[in-house]
Protein backbone atom coordinates (compact mmCIF):
# COMPACT_ATOMS: atom_id res chain seq x y z
CA UNK A 1 0.00 0.00 0.00
CA UNK A 2 2.78 2.48 0.87
CA UNK A 3 4.54 1.75 -2.45
CA UNK A 4 1.35 2.61 -4.36
CA UNK A 5 1.02 5.95 -2.51
CA UNK A 6 4.66 6.82 -3.15
CA UNK A 7 4.32 5.93 -6.84
CA UNK A 8 1.14 8.01 -7.16
CA UNK A 9 2.76 10.99 -5.44
CA UNK A 10 5.78 10.71 -7.74
CA UNK A 11 3.53 10.82 -10.80
CA UNK A 12 1.60 13.81 -9.42
CA UNK A 13 4.87 15.59 -8.65
CA UNK A 14 6.18 14.96 -12.17
CA UNK A 15 2.93 16.30 -13.66
CA UNK A 16 3.13 19.44 -11.51
CA UNK A 17 6.71 20.12 -12.56
CA UNK A 18 5.78 19.70 -16.21
CA UNK A 19 2.66 21.87 -15.85
CA UNK A 20 4.67 24.66 -14.22
CA UNK A 21 6.86 25.21 -17.25
CA UNK A 22 9.08 22.18 -17.49
CA UNK A 23 8.01 21.52 -21.11
CA UNK A 24 8.83 24.94 -22.61
CA UNK A 25 11.88 25.65 -24.70
CA UNK A 26 14.27 28.40 -23.57
CA UNK A 27 13.04 30.72 -26.36
CA UNK A 28 9.42 30.31 -25.29
CA UNK A 29 10.32 31.04 -21.66
CA UNK A 30 12.05 34.29 -22.62
CA UNK A 31 9.10 35.47 -24.65
CA UNK A 32 6.65 34.48 -21.93
CA UNK A 33 8.57 36.16 -19.12
CA UNK A 34 9.11 39.32 -21.16
CA UNK A 35 5.41 39.83 -21.90
CA UNK A 36 4.24 40.61 -18.34
CA UNK A 37 7.05 43.12 -17.89
CA UNK A 38 5.83 45.17 -20.82
CA UNK A 39 2.25 45.10 -19.48
CA UNK A 40 3.21 46.20 -15.96
CA UNK A 41 2.65 49.94 -15.59
CA UNK A 42 5.82 51.91 -15.09
CA UNK A 43 6.44 53.59 -11.77
CA UNK A 44 5.36 57.23 -11.82
CA UNK A 45 8.06 59.66 -12.80
CA UNK A 46 9.45 61.48 -9.79
CA UNK A 47 8.72 64.80 -11.47
CA UNK A 48 5.01 64.05 -11.81
CA UNK A 49 4.37 63.83 -8.06
CA UNK A 50 5.11 66.70 -5.69
CA UNK A 51 5.70 65.27 -2.20
CA UNK A 52 5.24 68.75 -0.69
CA UNK A 53 1.77 69.15 -2.20
CA UNK A 54 0.54 65.57 -2.49
CA UNK A 55 -2.02 64.56 -5.06
CA UNK A 56 -5.45 66.11 -5.15
CA UNK A 57 -7.20 69.38 -5.74
CA UNK A 58 -5.75 71.30 -2.80
CA UNK A 59 -2.72 73.54 -3.16
CA UNK A 60 -1.15 76.67 -1.76
CA UNK A 61 -3.45 78.73 -3.98
CA UNK A 62 -6.77 77.38 -2.66
CA UNK A 63 -6.07 76.61 1.02
CA UNK A 64 -5.68 79.70 3.18
CA UNK A 65 -4.50 79.37 6.76
CA UNK A 66 -4.69 82.23 9.21
CA UNK A 67 -5.16 82.49 12.94
CA UNK A 68 -6.64 79.41 14.55
CA UNK A 69 -10.42 79.20 14.08
CA UNK A 70 -11.74 77.55 17.25
CA UNK A 71 -15.19 76.89 15.74
CA UNK A 72 -13.65 75.04 12.79
CA UNK A 73 -11.35 73.14 15.15
CA UNK A 74 -14.39 72.08 17.20
CA UNK A 75 -16.11 70.79 14.07
CA UNK A 76 -12.89 69.05 13.06
CA UNK A 77 -12.65 67.36 16.44
CA UNK A 78 -16.23 66.08 16.15
CA UNK A 79 -15.51 64.66 12.69
CA UNK A 80 -12.24 63.13 13.90
CA UNK A 81 -14.00 61.47 16.83
CA UNK A 82 -16.29 59.73 14.35
CA UNK A 83 -13.96 59.05 11.42
CA UNK A 84 -10.37 59.12 12.69
CA UNK A 85 -9.89 58.28 16.35
CA UNK A 86 -10.44 54.56 15.94
CA UNK A 87 -7.02 54.52 14.23
CA UNK A 88 -5.22 57.72 15.34
CA UNK A 89 -4.35 59.33 18.66
CA UNK A 90 -3.78 63.05 19.15
CA UNK A 91 -0.44 62.28 20.80
CA UNK A 92 2.65 61.04 18.99
CA UNK A 93 1.72 57.46 19.91
CA UNK A 94 0.84 55.04 17.11
CA UNK A 95 -2.49 53.26 17.38
CA UNK A 96 -3.37 51.61 14.04
CA UNK A 97 -2.15 54.68 12.19
CA UNK A 98 0.42 57.22 13.30
CA UNK A 99 -0.24 59.71 16.08
CA UNK A 100 -1.20 63.22 15.04
CA UNK A 101 1.12 65.23 17.30
CA UNK A 102 3.27 67.48 15.13
CA UNK A 103 1.60 66.54 11.85
CA UNK A 104 0.99 70.20 10.93
CA UNK A 105 4.68 70.90 11.50
CA UNK A 106 5.72 68.05 9.19
CA UNK A 107 3.21 68.68 6.38
CA UNK A 108 1.55 71.64 4.71
CA UNK A 109 -2.21 71.99 5.32
CA UNK A 110 -3.00 71.36 1.65
CA UNK A 111 -0.89 68.16 1.70
CA UNK A 112 -2.90 66.93 4.73
CA UNK A 113 -6.18 67.81 3.01
CA UNK A 114 -5.11 66.01 -0.16
CA UNK A 115 -4.13 62.94 1.84
CA UNK A 116 -7.28 62.69 3.93
CA UNK A 117 -9.58 63.24 0.93
CA UNK A 118 -7.52 61.26 -1.61
CA UNK A 119 -5.41 58.70 0.30
CA UNK A 120 -4.99 55.91 -2.26
CA UNK A 121 -2.94 57.73 -4.92
CA UNK A 122 -0.77 59.31 -2.26
CA UNK A 123 -0.15 55.98 -0.55
CA UNK A 124 0.95 54.64 -3.93
CA UNK A 125 3.28 57.56 -4.72
CA UNK A 126 4.47 59.40 -1.63
CA UNK A 127 7.75 58.08 -0.19
CA UNK A 128 6.99 59.33 3.35
CA UNK A 129 3.53 57.76 3.32
CA UNK A 130 4.99 54.51 2.01
CA UNK A 131 7.57 54.51 4.81
CA UNK A 132 4.78 55.08 7.33
CA UNK A 133 2.81 52.23 5.78
CA UNK A 134 5.75 49.90 6.41
CA UNK A 135 5.53 50.82 10.10
CA UNK A 136 1.74 50.77 10.47
CA UNK A 137 1.02 47.95 7.99
CA UNK A 138 -2.50 49.25 7.29
CA UNK A 139 -3.52 51.51 4.41
CA UNK A 140 -5.57 54.52 5.41
CA UNK A 141 -9.11 54.05 4.08
CA UNK A 142 -10.87 56.75 2.13
CA UNK A 143 -13.38 58.19 4.62
CA UNK A 144 -15.21 60.14 1.89
CA UNK A 145 -14.70 63.45 3.66
CA UNK A 146 -15.99 66.65 2.14
CA UNK A 147 -13.64 69.54 1.45
CA UNK A 148 -15.12 71.34 4.45
CA UNK A 149 -14.61 68.27 6.67
CA UNK A 150 -10.98 68.07 5.59
CA UNK A 151 -10.41 71.78 6.30
CA UNK A 152 -12.03 71.45 9.74
CA UNK A 153 -9.87 68.44 10.58
CA UNK A 154 -6.75 70.38 9.59
CA UNK A 155 -7.85 73.17 11.91
CA UNK A 156 -8.29 70.66 14.74
CA UNK A 157 -4.83 69.23 13.98
CA UNK A 158 -3.41 72.76 14.13
CA UNK A 159 -5.10 73.30 17.50
CA UNK A 160 -3.72 69.98 18.71
CA UNK A 161 -0.24 71.15 17.70
CA UNK A 162 -0.61 74.39 19.63
CA UNK A 163 -1.45 76.86 16.83
CA UNK A 164 -2.87 80.16 18.00
Secondary structure, 3 states (H helix, E strand, C coil): CHHHHHHHHHHHHHHHHHHHHHCCCHHHHHHHHHHHHHHCCCCCCHHHCCCCCCCCCCCCCCCCCCCCCHHHHHHHHHHHHHHCCCCECCCCCECCCCCCCCHHHHCCHHHHHHHHHCHHHHHHHCHHHHHHHHHHCCCCCCCCCCHHHHHHHHHHHHHHCCCC
